[in-house]
Amino acid sequence: RVKHTYSIYRKMFAQNKTLDEIFDLYAFRVIVDDIPECYNVLGCIHDMFKPVLGRFKDYIGTPKPNMYQSLHTTVIGREGVPFEVQIRTWAMHQTAEYGVAAHWKYKQGLANKQLGTEHDFEWVRKLLESQQDTDPDEFVRTLKVDMFADEVFVFTPNGDVKSLPAGATPIDFAYSVHSAVGNRMVGAKVNGRMVPYDHHLSNGDIVEVLTSKTAKGPSRDWLKIAKSNEARNKIRQWFKKEKREENIATGRAAFESELKHVGLKLEAITAPEVLPSILRKVRFGTLDELYASIGYGGTTAVKAVARIRDEMLRLGRLQAEKAAAASKTTAESVIVPASSQEVPVLKGSNKHSDSGIIVEGLGNCLVKFAKCCTPVPGDPVVGFITRGYGVSVHRQDCPNADPGKRKPEEAARWVKVSWVEGSLPSYQTSLELSAKDRDGLTLDVAMALSTAKVKVSALSARSMPDGYASVSVVLEVKDREELSSVINKLNNIQGVYQVVRASGK
């Protein structure tokens, strides 16, 4: 069996070895009829050639978890070139070449041989168990380690063999025996000597696990020490079952820390209209379930917050689009005479339109709110009779309504107006924010408005050359009191130094 050049390259790359460390540039495979003959052939090979110390592996006495069996030995040829010899039976060859299914098919033709026992399925069962309560990326990473890393074979005090990944520790050994042994472990002995939990096991070690019924269970640090996916998964299962309250507290702390890192506030994602979408995004029924999963290692705070941030951005955009569509209304116009002297005044008629404004002396007329100052209930207001568009209502402090700037010939067109309580559910107004420019500023503004439960018609931001940013918001509020509450929430955003109502232009 001559090894292909590309195969040599892949092995050097995957195992970080030099060409001098590759001992199977070419190899011989000897296939015999039964297991005793395998060891007879091995004796002949070692008699003919000098074996390389540490390069003999007996996968017949200690099969791999996937049922692979063979004797591997590396010897030095007569010209000083090392080569590998593999010795196996025909049944072992079928398994190695064509997989476990081929192994069963091969055995099916043999008399009085039992097909696939529970032991045959054990490695598949462990593989399926390992994916439970495990983050997908972590599962794939550890699966690669378990399947492709070098192995160490260690013994229990009773002589049973355990196959573990290279670098395995007593923690991995304990959980390979049984999850209860790992959960009650208080110490370990290797070859009769006490060793720490992070001790690396070697081939042939005899490992004894010391347990106690009063043990408090595994430590979270064990997740970092354990090398096998099986051990880490069983540790997570223990924390999930036994330490739920602790997991929730630990997970919440990590979650809130990550929220702060990306500039989100917990209040924003726990708002009643936002939380259901957030939970669907992270695929948990409640926040406590999410915290618990983070606490026992089923997922990470970084991944959960990244998904939540994407969902918050989507919700913010959706809300703005819906508000903009809903704000489009049609209105009927009223023809008002061009001459100020011809303005009709209906004495004693102080009727108001559906806008919630009483126009003194005019009844049942069209009223619109000036876009330059966007007044809301509670603002002192004044009205101006426009040409063909009814009465335009301004805030009294609006620059366009300044008495000093009014034209004398339009004096009769300025009229007194007042608010009617509870006439409309909301009024549109505009705000201007000045803040230090940073990532996530617009998102924070959208979240604050969502928390305040106000409808947003438009939201835009622009960066300034001096490192600051300006954010414009068009929103709907019930009255001046609600608007003040919204302004206070916006002022509490990190980096915002001024929030003012849009002035007349």
Sequence and secondary structure as in RCSB ss.txt:
>XXXX:A:sequence
RVKHTYSIYRKMFAQNKTLDEIFDLYAFRVIVDDIPECYNVLGCIHDMFKPVLGRFKDYIGTPKPNMYQSLHTTV
IGREGVPFEVQIRTWAMHQTAEYGVAAHWKYKQGLANKQLGTEHDFEWVRKLLESQQDTDPDEFVRTLKVDMFAD
EVFVFTPNGDVKSLPAGATPIDFAYSVHSAVGNRMVGAKVNGRMVPYDHHLSNGDIVEVLTSKTAKGPSRDWLKI
AKSNEARNKIRQWFKKEKREENIATGRAAFESELKHVGLKLEAITAPEVLPSILRKVRFGTLDELYASIGYGGTT
AVKAVARIRDEMLRLGRLQAEKAAAASKTTAESVIVPASSQEVPVLKGSNKHSDSGIIVEGLGNCLVKFAKCCTP
VPGDPVVGFITRGYGVSVHRQDCPNADPGKRKPEEAARWVKVSWVEGSLPSYQTSLELSAKDRDGLTLDVAMALS
TAKVKVSALSARSMPDGYASVSVVLEVKDREELSSVINKLNNIQGVYQVVRASGK
>XXXX:A:secstr
 B  HHHHHHHHHHHT  GGG   SBEEEEEESSHHHHHHHHHHHHHHSEE TT  EETTTS  TT    EEEEE
E TTS EEEEEEEEHHHHHHHHHHHHHHHHHHHTSTT     TTTTHHHHHHHHHTTT  HHHHHHHHHHHHHS 
EEEEE TTS EEEEETT  HHHHHHHH HHHHHTEEEEEETTEEE TT    TT BEEEEE TT     TTHHHH
  SHHHHHHHHHHHHHH HHHHHHHHHHHHHHHHHHHT  HHHHTSTTTHHHHHHHHT SSHHHHHHHHHHTSS 
HHHHHHHHHHHHHHHHHHHHHHHHHHT          SSGGG    TT   B TTSEEETT  S  EEE TTT  
 TTS EEEEE SSS EEEEETT GGG GGG  GGGGGGEE EEE TTS S EEEEEEEEEE  TTHHHHHHHHHH
HTT EEEEEEEEE TTSEEEEEEEEEESSHHHHHHHHHHHHTSTTEEEEEE    
